[in-house]
Every structure is written in C-alpha cells, then in structure tokens.
C-alpha cells in the first residue's frame, strides 16, 4: 500500500459497518460481505498483502483522522465520524 490509491470506497464501507451509536463494533463484524470483497479486489493488485490487512490499515487511517476510535469492546465512531 505504498502507492497512492483511492480507498474512499473501502473507507465508506467501514464507516457504514461501525454503528453511529455508542455500541462498539468488533473487527469480525466489520470484515465481511461487500467490505471483504473490496479488500480481495485490492489484494489482487498487491499480491503480498493479505486481504484483511487492507481493512485493518484503513481502520488505523480512519482512527488517525479522528473519525473512529478503538475501545475495549471494539470500534466506535467519534462525533467527527458521524455523518448526517
């Protein structure tokens, strides 16, 4: 993932999976379905990266951007991450 690539689709899918309420969402609940398919599509371009790593890396990027945060129970959105 060294090259600049557009991860906006993956970011949107992650944010949809993380509920806007204060109930933490575990990684296993985030990584699945359409999001997993998008990670596998990205993996086809980057053969040395496991598909789930794309989700993991984007979670960290969204955390650093202040849109989500991690708690003991899982991932939750911050006020900045809640979109109307």
N, C-alpha and C positions, 0 to 999 in steps of 0.2 A: 504494500500500500504506500510505497514511496512516491509514486507519481500522483500528480493532482488528478483526482477523479471526482465525478459528481455522485455524492452519496445522499442526495436530498430524498430520493425515494426510500432508501433504507432508513433514514432518519425519521421520515413521516410514519413509516410502518412501526418503528419502535415507539414513537410518541403515541400512536393510536393504541398500542398494547399496554402502555403504562397508564393506568387509570388516573383521572383528574382528581379523584378523592384521595384521602389520606391512607388508603389501604395499599400497603406495599405489594409490588408485583415481582415475583421471583423470576430468575433468568429462564427457567424451564417453561414458564408461562409466556414469556416474551418470544422465545425462539421456537417458532413453529409456523406451519401454514405458508402463507404468502411471503412472510418475512424470511423464512428458511429458504424458500425458492429463490428469493432475491440474493441471498447470501451464496447460494450454489451457483447462480448466474455469475456473480462477481468472482467466485472461485475458479470458474472456467478460464478467466483471464490471468489468474495468479495461481498457478499450479502448486506452489509450495506453501500455500496457506489453507488451513482447514476452514470450511465454511462458517462454523460457529464463531471463529475469530473475528470475522467482519462485524458481526453483531456486538461482540464484546468490545471491540475497538471503537465502534460508533457510540456505544453506551458511555464509554470513557470520554469521548469527544463532547457528547451532549452534557455530561456531568461538568466538564471543564468550562463549557459555555454557560453553565448556570441554569440549564433547562430542567435537569433532573438531579436527584441526589440519591445516595445509597443509604439505607438504614439496615439494621439487623434483620429485618423481615424481608427486605428486597428493595426495589427501585420505586421511587415516587417522584411526581412532578413538583417542581418548585412553582411559585407564583409566576415566574417568568416563563415557565414551560406550559402553562395552561393557556390554550388558545381558544378564543370565543367561538 
